[in-house]
Amino acid sequence: MSKEEKNNSILSPKTWRFLVNVWTVFLYVAIVIDYLKSNSLEKFLGPICAIYVALLAIYTAEKEFERWHDYNVGRHPGEVYIIIWTVIIITMFLLGVFHPNKYQLPSEVFSTYIVVMGILAITRKSKTDYLCKDNNI
């Protein structure tokens, strides 16, 4: 399959990026609603986090595959996700500390944060290795 055919297919990198972005927003909103409703969405956060992590892993693998096969990979910095995730985690953790009877950060949310950081670390290392390969370092 040519690159043009791949980009026009339903499972193109653009489609995966769109799905990741939609599920990211959905997860962020679910986390906030879970706080506002005193952990009422806790049983739904696990499946939402699992779907989000799966989509993020697929998108990341697709993007890395394209990088290593010298396709043009657009710039979509994962650091933005980490910054937003960090703000959410710290905020929710502090809210749980100061309002322990109202809210506790679900472990699935914290685990998802760790997975997202791991995915970013792997992709950054892959990018560094790829750039070293191109520069013969």
C-alpha positions as CSV (number, residue, x, y, z in Angstrom):
1,M,0.0,0.0,0.0
2,S,1.4,3.4,-1.0
3,K,1.7,6.2,1.5
4,E,-1.0,8.1,-0.3
5,E,-3.4,5.1,-0.1
6,K,-2.5,4.7,3.5
7,N,-3.2,8.3,4.4
8,N,-6.6,8.0,2.6
9,S,-7.6,4.8,4.4
10,I,-9.9,4.8,7.3
11,L,-7.1,3.7,9.7
12,S,-4.6,6.4,8.6
13,P,-2.4,8.1,11.2
14,K,-4.7,11.1,11.0
15,T,-7.6,8.9,12.0
16,W,-5.7,7.4,15.0
17,R,-4.6,10.9,16.0
18,F,-8.2,12.1,15.8
19,L,-9.4,9.2,17.9
20,V,-6.7,9.8,20.5
21,N,-7.6,13.4,20.7
22,V,-11.3,12.6,21.1
23,W,-10.7,10.0,23.8
24,T,-8.2,12.3,25.6
25,V,-10.8,15.0,25.9
26,F,-13.5,12.4,26.9
27,L,-11.2,11.0,29.6
28,Y,-10.3,14.5,30.9
29,V,-14.0,15.4,31.1
30,A,-14.8,12.0,32.8
31,I,-12.1,12.7,35.4
32,V,-13.5,16.1,36.2
33,I,-17.1,14.8,36.4
34,D,-15.9,12.0,38.6
35,Y,-14.5,14.6,41.0
36,L,-17.6,16.8,40.9
37,K,-19.9,13.7,41.5
38,S,-17.7,12.3,44.3
39,N,-16.2,9.3,42.5
40,S,-19.5,8.3,40.9
41,L,-17.8,7.4,37.6
42,E,-15.1,5.4,39.2
43,K,-16.3,2.1,37.8
44,F,-16.4,3.6,34.3
45,L,-12.9,5.2,34.4
46,G,-11.1,1.9,34.2
47,P,-12.6,1.0,30.8
48,I,-12.3,4.5,29.5
49,C,-8.6,4.6,30.6
50,A,-8.0,1.2,28.9
51,I,-9.5,2.3,25.6
52,Y,-7.5,5.6,25.8
53,V,-4.2,3.7,26.4
54,A,-4.9,1.3,23.6
55,L,-5.6,4.0,21.1
56,L,-2.6,6.0,22.3
57,A,-0.4,2.9,21.9
58,I,-1.7,2.2,18.4
59,Y,-1.2,5.8,17.3
60,T,2.3,6.0,18.8
61,A,3.3,2.7,17.2
62,E,2.0,3.9,13.8
63,K,3.9,7.2,14.1
64,E,7.1,5.5,15.1
65,F,6.8,3.0,12.3
66,E,6.5,5.8,9.9
67,R,9.4,7.6,11.4
68,W,11.7,4.6,11.0
69,H,10.5,4.0,7.4
70,D,11.3,7.6,6.5
71,Y,7.8,8.7,6.0
72,N,7.1,12.3,6.7
73,V,6.0,12.4,10.4
74,G,4.3,15.6,11.4
75,R,5.1,17.3,14.6
76,H,2.6,16.5,17.3
77,P,4.5,16.9,20.6
78,G,3.5,14.5,23.3
79,E,4.9,16.9,25.9
80,V,1.7,18.8,25.7
81,Y,-0.3,15.7,26.8
82,I,2.2,15.2,29.7
83,I,1.8,18.8,30.9
84,I,-2.0,18.6,30.8
85,W,-1.9,15.1,32.5
86,T,0.5,16.4,35.2
87,V,-1.7,19.4,36.0
88,I,-4.8,17.1,36.2
89,I,-3.1,14.5,38.4
90,I,-1.6,17.0,40.8
91,T,-4.9,18.9,41.0
92,M,-6.9,15.8,41.6
93,F,-4.4,14.4,44.1
94,L,-4.4,17.7,46.1
95,L,-8.2,17.8,46.0
96,G,-8.3,14.3,47.3
97,V,-5.8,15.2,50.1
98,F,-7.8,18.3,51.1
99,H,-11.2,16.7,50.7
100,P,-10.6,13.1,51.6
101,N,-14.3,12.4,52.3
102,K,-15.4,13.8,49.0
103,Y,-12.8,12.5,46.5
104,Q,-10.0,10.0,46.1
105,L,-8.1,9.8,42.8
106,P,-8.9,6.4,41.2
107,S,-5.9,4.2,40.8
108,E,-6.8,3.6,37.1
109,V,-6.3,7.4,36.4
110,F,-2.9,7.4,38.1
111,S,-1.9,4.2,36.3
112,T,-2.9,5.8,33.0
113,Y,-0.7,8.8,33.7
114,I,2.3,6.5,34.3
115,V,1.6,4.7,31.0
116,V,1.4,8.0,29.1
117,M,4.7,9.1,30.6
118,G,6.2,5.7,29.6
119,I,4.9,6.0,26.1
120,L,6.4,9.5,25.8
121,A,9.8,8.3,27.2
122,I,9.9,5.5,24.6
123,T,9.0,7.7,21.7
124,R,11.6,10.4,22.7
125,K,14.3,7.7,22.9
126,S,13.2,6.3,19.5
127,K,13.3,9.8,18.0
128,T,16.8,10.4,19.4
129,D,18.0,7.1,18.1
130,Y,16.5,7.8,14.7
131,L,18.2,11.2,14.5
132,C,21.5,9.7,15.5
133,K,21.0,7.1,12.8
134,D,20.5,9.8,10.2
135,N,23.5,11.8,11.4
136,N,25.6,8.6,11.7
137,I,26.4,9.4,15.4
